[in-house]
């Protein structure tokens, strides 16, 4: 499997300025490449691709000598990002989705650059003393808080609210299978509680953003009161960014711990294939849904499941809260009704737990259908 390891860098003030300069040049090149593609199509109906733009890099370095101070593969990776953005745009157009034309990157939107090759003799490599050498920038001390596993393919330097980080993308990472438990479950995520399993186990919703709203409002007011362009405003913006970063880290830490607890207890976990991007269009629930972070939790759970040798299966979410898990009768109810009461079989159950039972049953039926299809598709030897 492929996995990314993130470590904090400890640059000197001069190195930090050098990293900021490289990031600025990469952002400038990204916007220039995007503008070239946009104008070429609008004025001449010509499609510019990666190969055409990559061939222009030597001329760019002659016209702008400062770009010669940036490693060539880093600049090529910037052009790859532009190309990937357009490929994703064309794919969405072909699928009939909302296109989302590639955007120009502002100062606060472009936060990383990548060395696409990592080896012990190349552009990015480790030194004998444990420091990280980045071509044309220098050697950096790294906080090695955990060991690296697998084969390092790329290293991405990312700027965060509290400093610089090195992200190592590693391939062939060995898995750590957990011992089998012989148990399956379905989970229903919500807002009143974060999730409920089909076995009645509840994980409370910590509501990190809601708890931090008072401090965030205070920090935001401090930014609004500062004069634009002043040093005090820059300090206030950094303080606000660190507070948002703390909320993000709290949420991610909670998701990791909740996912690990589920994977230690169950071999297969069934969950709803929720269209979260559509659900947050509800302005009354958007903040609460974003605070819960259902999409991020699912991504973390699926990644950990591969690492632990477990299975996570998504099932269609239609009517999981409406159908009775006892008899299957559909009992319509609004979101405000938190208890399922079946007039047919008399089952009285918490709404979310009833949904978790239905998700488990749907997942097991889906798994059985796949198994039957595999048997039916098996070749029968001729007599």
Residue pairs with C-beta under 8 A, 6 or more apart in sequence:
1 173
1 175
1 306
1 307
2 150
2 153
2 169
2 170
2 171
2 173
3 149
3 150
3 169
3 170
3 173
3 307
4 167
4 168
4 169
4 170
5 146
5 148
5 149
5 167
5 168
5 170
6 158
6 165
6 166
6 167
6 168
7 142
7 143
7 144
7 145
7 165
7 166
7 167
7 168
8 142
8 143
8 145
8 163
8 164
8 165
9 132
9 140
9 141
9 142
9 143
9 157
9 163
9 164
9 165
9 166
10 140
10 141
10 142
10 143
11 18
11 19
11 140
11 141
11 163
11 164
15 137
15 138
15 140
16 164
18 137
18 138
19 137
19 157
19 159
19 164
20 159
21 69
22 70
22 74
22 113
22 137
22 157
23 110
23 111
23 112
23 113
23 157
23 159
25 66
25 67
25 70
26 70
26 74
26 75
26 78
26 110
26 113
27 105
27 107
27 110
29 60
29 67
29 75
29 78
29 79
30 78
30 81
30 82
30 105
30 110
31 104
31 105
33 53
33 78
33 79
33 82
34 82
34 85
34 102
34 104
35 104
36 48
36 53
37 47
37 48
37 53
37 82
37 86
40 46
40 47
40 48
41 47
41 48
49 83
50 79
50 80
50 82
50 83
53 79
53 82
54 76
54 79
57 67
57 72
57 75
57 76
57 79
60 67
61 67
61 68
67 75
69 136
70 136
71 115
71 123
71 134
71 135
71 136
71 137
73 115
73 116
73 117
73 123
74 113
74 114
74 115
76 116
77 113
77 114
77 115
77 116
78 113
80 116
82 102
85 102
86 102
88 100
89 99
89 100
89 101
89 102
92 98
92 99
92 100
93 99
103 109
111 158
111 159
111 160
112 156
112 157
112 158
112 159
112 167
113 156
113 157
114 154
114 155
114 156
114 157
115 123
115 124
115 134
115 135
115 154
115 155
115 156
115 157
116 154
117 123
117 124
117 154
118 124
118 125
118 152
118 153
118 154
118 155
118 168
119 125
120 126
122 135
123 134
123 135
124 132
124 133
124 134
124 135
124 155
125 132
125 133
126 132
126 133
127 133
127 139
130 142
130 144
131 139
131 140
131 141
131 142
132 139
132 140
132 142
132 155
132 166
133 139
133 140
134 140
134 155
134 157
140 166
142 166
148 168
148 170
149 170
149 173
149 174
150 170
150 171
150 172
150 173
150 174
151 170
151 171
151 172
152 168
152 169
152 170
153 169
153 170
153 171
154 168
154 169
155 166
155 167
155 168
155 169
156 166
156 167
156 169
157 164
157 165
157 166
157 167
158 164
158 165
158 166
158 167
159 165
160 245
161 238
161 241
161 242
161 244
161 245
162 242
162 245
173 307
175 306
175 307
175 308
175 309
176 307
176 308
176 309
177 308
177 309
178 263
178 264
178 308
178 309
178 310
180 267
181 264
181 265
181 266
181 267
182 267
183 265
183 266
183 267
184 266
184 267
184 268
184 269
184 270
184 360
184 363
184 364
185 197
185 198
185 199
185 262
185 265
185 266
185 268
185 269
185 270
185 356
185 360
186 197
186 198
186 269
186 270
186 271
186 315
186 356
186 357
186 358
186 359
186 360
186 361
186 362
186 363
187 195
187 196
187 197
187 198
187 262
187 269
187 270
187 271
187 356
187 359
188 195
188 196
188 271
188 272
188 320
188 321
188 352
188 353
188 355
188 356
188 359
189 195
189 271
189 272
189 274
189 292
189 294
189 297
190 196
190 205
190 292
190 352
191 205
191 285
191 288
191 289
191 292
192 205
192 338
192 352
193 202
193 203
193 204
193 205
193 352
194 203
194 204
194 205
194 206
194 258
194 292
195 202
195 203
195 258
196 202
196 203
196 350
196 352
196 353
196 355
196 356
197 262
197 356
198 353
198 356
198 357
198 359
198 360
200 353
203 258
203 261
205 292
206 250
206 251
206 254
207 291
208 247
208 250
208 251
208 254
208 291
209 216
209 247
209 251
209 287
209 290
209 291
210 288
210 291
212 243
212 246
212 247
215 243
216 240
216 243
216 244
216 247
219 236
219 239
219 240
219 243
220 240
222 236
222 239
222 240
223 233
223 236
223 237
223 240
226 232
226 233
226 236
227 233
251 291
251 293
251 296
252 296
252 300
255 293
255 296
255 297
255 300
255 301
256 300
256 304
258 297
259 297
259 300
259 301
259 304
260 304
262 269
262 301
263 269
263 301
263 304
263 305
263 308
263 310
266 310
267 310
267 311
268 310
268 311
268 312
268 313
268 363
268 367
269 301
269 305
269 310
269 311
269 312
269 313
270 312
270 313
270 314
270 315
270 359
270 360
270 362
270 363
270 364
271 298
271 301
271 312
271 313
271 314
271 315
271 359
272 314
272 315
272 316
272 317
272 320
272 355
272 359
273 314
273 315
273 316
273 317
274 294
274 295
274 317
276 289
276 294
276 295
277 295
279 285
279 289
280 286
280 289
280 290
282 289
298 312
298 314
301 312
302 312
304 310
305 311
305 312
313 363
313 366
313 367
315 359
315 362
315 363
315 366
316 362
319 330
319 358
320 355
320 358
320 359
320 362
321 333
321 340
321 351
321 352
321 354
321 355
321 358
322 330
322 331
322 332
322 333
323 329
323 330
323 331
323 358
324 330
324 331
324 340
324 342
324 344
324 345
324 347
324 354
325 340
325 347
325 349
325 354
325 357
325 358
325 361
326 342
326 345
326 347
327 342
327 344
327 345
327 347
329 342
329 343
329 344
329 345
331 340
331 341
331 342
331 343
333 340
333 351
337 351
338 350
338 351
338 352
339 348
339 349
339 350
339 351
340 347
340 348
340 349
340 350
340 351
340 354
341 347
341 348
342 348
347 354
349 357
